[in-house]
Amino acid sequence: MDTHHKHYSAELPLPLQTIEVTLDHMIMVMSIIDISCQVIIIHKDIWERLGTPMKHKQIMFMELANGQSNGTMGTIPSICFSIGKVSLHCPVQVVKEAPFECPISLPFTCLASTKCQEFLYGSAHLLLTDLNTGASITVLTHAK
């Protein structure tokens, strides 16, 4: 009887995972995967590069993990997020300060009908589906 079984345990901390996303067919960003976030956010610099009109009266106050509240600059009703042959349109909130360009969050992953296979050291395969066209793609995430 073999009593020498390998014992696996979780690594702490695991790196954040990213994928490449093209916004409005113009700007490529490395997007952090953050399915705990209820809205899609882009940094002010990305919004300025896109040149997309923003609705300044449609702001949102977001509660941060540390309990603080932060207001957005406004809403962009629709930005095209392209990953390979999957292109989905999502509303976004613009923020002045953030440690990221544009995280991929719950509104996108729900719209993409995302299926995720996570691996031992934090990487993952994401299966994304464009519900409008039926196109799908499997994307390997990268550690940040």
Phi, psi and omega in degrees: 000131181275117180255006182257068178274140176288134179253121179264145173218158183292143174275143176231135340276158174273147181289151172298148181251142182230160170221157176276132180228138174258127181260127180048037177059020185233315190240126177265133178230154171269111185261129174286138176277117181218083184281001176275346182275133185273350179227160174265132184237141169233150178287147180309320180299321178293316178302316180296321178292325179290326182070022182275136178299143179240143175269099186292340180276349180260072179265168180220143173257123183252138175270126181274166182300331181273008177092350179284161178244140183225130180270149176270167178279333182159186185242140167255117186301329183201127171234139177276123176255115181246131174226104186060229182271006177262121178231120183233143180257127183223148171285150179224155172256141179256134178238149181286317185231134178194150178275023184210165176269311184193098178286149171273117186236188189306317179302322179288312184295328176290314180297326180276003181047048189293135170243136187235133172243113182262149183244167189310317185259021170103343179288167182207158168253127177251126173262113181251139180233132173274106184293340179284323184248343184085355179295144177220159180211144172256126184242134174271130178280162180234144178290139178279000000 
